[in-house]
């Protein structure tokens, strides 16, 4: 099992940062009947899904951790079929309806309707104080309580990928089945979620952990794994992770697997090195041939499931590393423009290639003006 899964906290009082949010979730779990729909948002690797699972554990007890993988097939009104993978327990279901593409609206409606029509449940949970939980004391010192929970939970991840039609359907379904079903939405960018959906949820912003928080978590994991990791390595991993805790733990484990002892330099991911090479190529030469070659590299990244906005952001940062100050703002302005175009359009490759062509024009113009003197 990967360290990122093996050492994932399962209880709210085990979360080591953003304690204010953890306290708020604890108060919500103490009175489930008053819990509204929730919208978790924040950067990737900030701990949104970990907190969602810990909240479900606090509400339903250990039953929420008995998970199974289901594969469901949905039939749309046009007689086409859509297959969706989902993770479920007796109390909740977790899925990414954006995987259904243009049929996401029917998937959302069917799943919520099915969950809402189930009978109410009695969830039995073992409530531990923080001191008891951290010291793993005997179970006879814990308090057993049965909580009558009148609803099930549907967890929808990557809600910002849903179509406008699916989000509008989600709004109506949230109102209709609010008494028997609660929705927990999770996304990176809340601006892509329509206002009627946001207004019906309690928004919880999960900020990225600081570099000190990531350093503390990495040292804790190394201690539990009996791995010798120097402070310099933990600090460098934290710095290169861009405050993404999941990525930091994966980088640390990758370094451990390669060298038995985590050491410098920390290996970057293959797709980052690929984008670094792409940035070097288009900076070295600006020509139609290089643009065609860049298109092939962009297709390779997209085929390997690297998001287009991540490609654009990483490429812009790599390009700016060797540019003069007078060019950086122009390149970043172009990157912001095409990132907006990616969000609006459907053909991501067009906008990525347009950004590279724009960068080539900017850089070529700068070189011509430089050598003219």
URJO-V380041 format. One record per pair of residues at least 12 apart in sequence whose ideal C-beta (glycine too) atoms are under 10 Angstrom apart, sorted by the first residue. I is the first residue (numbers start at 0). J is the second residue. Records with the same first field share a line. If there is no record, write none. Layout:
I->J, J
//
This chain:
1->245, 248, 249, 252
2->217, 220, 221, 223, 224, 226, 248, 249, 251, 252, 255
3->44, 49, 220, 244, 245, 246, 247, 248, 249, 251, 252
4->245, 248
5->220, 223, 224, 248, 252
6->216, 219, 220, 223, 224, 248
7->46, 48, 49, 52, 53, 245, 248
8->21, 46, 49, 50, 52, 53, 56, 216
9->49, 52, 53, 55, 56, 57, 61, 63, 64
10->25, 52, 53, 56, 57, 127, 129, 132, 133
11->23, 24, 25, 27, 28, 49, 50, 53, 54, 56, 57, 129, 132
12->25, 53, 57, 127, 128, 129, 130, 131, 132, 133
13->49, 53, 129, 132, 133
14->46, 49, 50, 53
15->46, 208, 212, 215, 216, 219, 244
16->45, 46, 205, 206, 207, 208, 209, 211, 212, 213, 215, 216, 244
17->41, 45, 46, 50, 203, 204, 205, 206, 207, 208, 212
20->39, 41, 46, 50, 203, 204, 205, 206
21->46, 50, 53, 54
23->201, 203
24->37, 39, 50, 51, 53, 54, 57, 58, 203
25->53, 54, 57, 129
27->54, 57, 58, 201, 203
28->53, 54, 55, 56, 57, 58, 59, 124, 126, 146
29->57, 58, 126, 146
30->146
31->54, 57, 58, 59, 122, 146, 147, 148, 149, 150, 152, 181
32->146, 147, 148, 149, 150
34->54, 58, 148, 150, 152, 181, 183, 201
35->177, 181, 182, 199, 200, 201
36->152, 153, 169, 173, 177, 180, 181, 182, 183, 184, 196, 199, 200, 201
37->50, 51, 54, 152, 154, 181, 182, 183, 184, 185, 200, 201, 202, 203
38->155, 158, 182, 183, 184, 185, 186, 189, 192, 196, 197, 198, 199, 200, 201, 202, 203, 204
39->51, 54, 154, 156, 158, 183, 184, 185, 186, 189, 200, 201, 202, 203, 204, 205
40->158, 159, 184, 185, 186, 187, 188, 189, 190, 191, 192, 197, 200, 202, 203, 204, 205
41->185, 186, 187, 188, 189, 203, 204, 205, 206, 207
42->187, 188, 204, 205, 206, 207, 208, 241, 242, 243
43->187, 207, 241, 242, 243, 244, 245, 246, 306, 309
44->187, 207, 208, 213, 240, 241, 242, 243, 244, 245, 246, 247, 248, 249
45->187, 204, 205, 206, 207, 208, 242, 243, 244, 245
46->205, 206, 207, 208, 212, 244, 245
47->156, 183, 185, 186, 187, 203, 204, 205
48->93, 154, 156, 183, 185, 205, 245
49->205, 244, 245
50->183, 185, 203, 205
51->91, 93, 152, 154, 156, 183, 184, 185, 203, 205
52->64, 66, 91, 93, 154
54->152, 154, 183, 203
55->88, 90, 91, 93, 122, 152, 154, 183
56->124
57->124, 126
58->90, 91, 122, 124, 146, 148, 150, 152, 181
59->88, 89, 90, 91, 120, 121, 122, 123, 124, 146, 148, 151, 152
60->90, 122, 123, 124, 125, 126, 143, 144, 145, 146, 148
61->88, 122, 123, 124, 125
62->88, 89, 90, 91, 120, 122, 123, 124
63->88, 89, 90, 91, 122, 124, 152
64->88
65->87, 88, 89, 90
66->86, 87, 88, 91, 93
67->85, 86, 87, 88, 89
68->84, 85, 86, 87
69->83, 84, 85, 86, 87, 92, 94
70->82, 83, 84, 85
71->83, 84, 85, 87, 92, 94, 106, 109, 110, 113
73->96, 99, 102, 105, 106, 108, 109, 110
74->102, 105, 109
75->99, 101, 102, 104, 105, 106, 109
76->102, 105
77->102, 105
79->101, 102, 105
80->102
81->96, 98, 99, 100, 101, 102, 103, 105, 106, 109
82->98, 99
83->95, 96, 98, 99, 102, 103, 106, 109, 110
84->98
85->98, 106, 110, 153, 154
86->154, 156
87->110, 114, 151, 153, 154
88->151, 152
89->117, 120, 122, 151
90->114, 117, 120, 122, 148, 150, 151, 152
91->114, 150, 151, 152, 153, 154, 181, 183
92->110, 111, 113, 114, 151, 152, 153, 154, 155
93->152, 153, 154, 155, 156, 183, 185
94->106, 107, 110, 153, 154, 155, 156, 157
95->154, 155, 156, 157, 158, 160, 161, 185
96->108, 110, 111, 153, 155, 156, 157, 158, 160, 161, 162, 165, 169
97->155, 156, 157, 158, 159, 160, 161, 162, 165, 186
98->157, 160
99->161, 162, 165
100->160, 162
101->162, 164, 165
102->162, 165
103->155, 160, 161, 162, 164, 165, 166, 168, 169
104->161, 162, 163, 164, 165, 166, 167, 168, 169, 172
105->164, 165, 168
106->155, 161, 165, 168
107->153, 155, 158, 161, 162, 164, 165, 166, 168, 169, 172, 182
108->165, 168, 169, 171, 172, 175
109->172
110->153, 155, 172, 180
111->151, 153, 155, 168, 169, 172, 173, 175, 176, 179, 180, 182
112->172, 175, 176, 180
113->151, 153, 180
114->150, 151, 152, 153, 176, 179, 180, 181, 182
115->150, 151, 153, 172, 175, 176, 177, 178, 179, 180, 181
116->151, 176, 179, 180
117->150, 151, 179, 180
118->149, 151, 179
119->147, 148, 149, 150, 151, 178, 179
120->146, 147, 148, 149, 150, 151
121->145, 146, 147, 148
122->144, 145, 146, 147, 148
123->143, 144, 145, 146
124->142, 143, 144, 145, 146, 148
125->138, 141, 142, 143, 144
126->141, 142, 143, 144, 146
127->140, 141, 142
128->140, 141, 142
148->181
149->178, 179, 180, 181
150->176, 177, 178, 179, 180, 181
151->176, 179, 180, 181
152->180, 181, 182, 183
153->169, 172, 173, 176, 180, 181, 182, 183, 184
154->181, 182, 183, 184, 185
155->169, 182, 183, 184, 185, 186
156->183, 184, 185, 186, 187
157->184, 185, 186, 187
158->182, 183, 184, 185, 186, 187, 188, 189, 191, 192, 193, 196, 197, 200
159->184, 185, 186, 187, 188, 189, 190, 191, 192, 342
160->186, 187, 188, 191, 306
161->184, 186, 191, 192, 193, 196
163->191, 193
165->193
166->184, 191, 192, 193, 194, 195, 196, 197
167->193, 195, 196
169->182, 184, 192, 193, 195, 196, 199
170->193, 194, 195, 196, 197, 198, 199
171->195
173->195, 196, 199, 200
174->195, 199
177->199
182->196, 199, 200
183->200, 203
184->196, 197, 199, 200, 202
185->203, 205
187->306, 308
188->308, 342
189->202, 204
190->342
191->342
206->242
207->240, 241, 242, 243, 244
208->237, 240, 242, 243, 244, 247
209->237, 242
210->233, 234, 236, 237, 238, 240, 241, 242, 247
211->234, 237
212->237, 242, 244, 247
213->233, 234, 236, 237, 238, 240, 242, 243, 244, 246, 247, 248, 251
214->230, 233, 234, 236, 237, 238, 247
215->233, 237
216->233, 237, 244, 247, 248, 251
217->232, 233, 234, 236, 237, 240, 244, 247, 248, 250, 251, 261
218->230, 233, 251
220->233, 247, 248, 251, 252, 255
221->233, 251, 255, 260, 261
224->251, 252, 255
226->251, 252, 255, 259, 260, 261
227->255, 259, 260, 261
228->251, 254, 255, 260, 261, 262
229->260, 261, 262, 263
231->261, 262, 263
232->250, 251, 254, 255, 258, 260, 261, 262, 263, 264, 265
233->247, 251, 261
235->250, 254, 261, 262, 263, 264, 265
236->248, 249, 250, 251, 253, 254, 261, 263, 265
237->250, 251, 265
238->265
239->264, 265, 266, 267, 268, 271
240->265
241->313, 316
246->268
247->265
249->268
250->265, 266, 267, 268
251->265
253->265, 266, 267, 268
254->266
268->305
269->303
270->299, 300, 303, 304, 305, 309, 310, 313
271->305, 309, 313, 317
273->296, 299, 300, 303, 305, 310, 313
274->296, 297, 300, 305, 309, 310, 311, 312, 313, 314, 315, 316, 317, 318
275->313, 314, 316, 317, 320
276->296, 317
277->289, 292, 293, 295, 296, 297, 299, 300, 310, 313, 314, 317, 318, 355
278->293, 313, 314, 315, 316, 317, 318, 319, 320, 321, 355, 358
279->317, 318, 321
280->292, 293, 296, 355
281->293, 296, 314, 318, 355, 356, 358, 359, 362
282->317, 318, 320, 321, 322, 358, 359, 362
284->359, 363
285->355, 356, 358, 359, 360, 361, 362, 363, 364, 366
286->359, 363
287->356, 359
289->355, 359
290->352, 355, 356, 359
291->352
293->314, 351, 352, 355, 356, 358, 359
294->348, 351, 352, 355
296->310, 314, 351, 355
297->310, 311, 314, 347, 348, 351, 352, 354, 355
298->348, 351, 352
300->313, 314, 348, 351
301->347, 348, 351
306->341, 347
307->337, 338, 341, 342, 344, 346, 347, 348, 350, 351
308->334, 337, 338, 341, 342, 347, 350, 351
310->341, 347, 351, 354
311->333, 334, 335, 337, 338, 340, 341, 347, 350, 351, 354, 355
312->334, 335, 338
314->330, 334, 351, 354, 355, 358
315->327, 330, 331, 333, 334, 335, 337, 338, 354, 358
316->330, 331, 334
318->330, 331, 333, 334, 354, 355, 358, 361, 362
319->331, 334
322->358, 361, 362, 365
323->365, 369
325->365
326->358, 361, 362, 364, 365
329->357, 358, 361, 362, 364, 365
330->354, 357, 358, 361, 362
332->357, 361
333->353, 354, 355, 356, 357, 358, 360, 361
334->354, 357, 358
336->350, 353, 354, 357
337->349, 350, 351, 352, 353, 354, 355, 357, 358
338->350, 351, 354
340->353, 354
341->353, 354
//
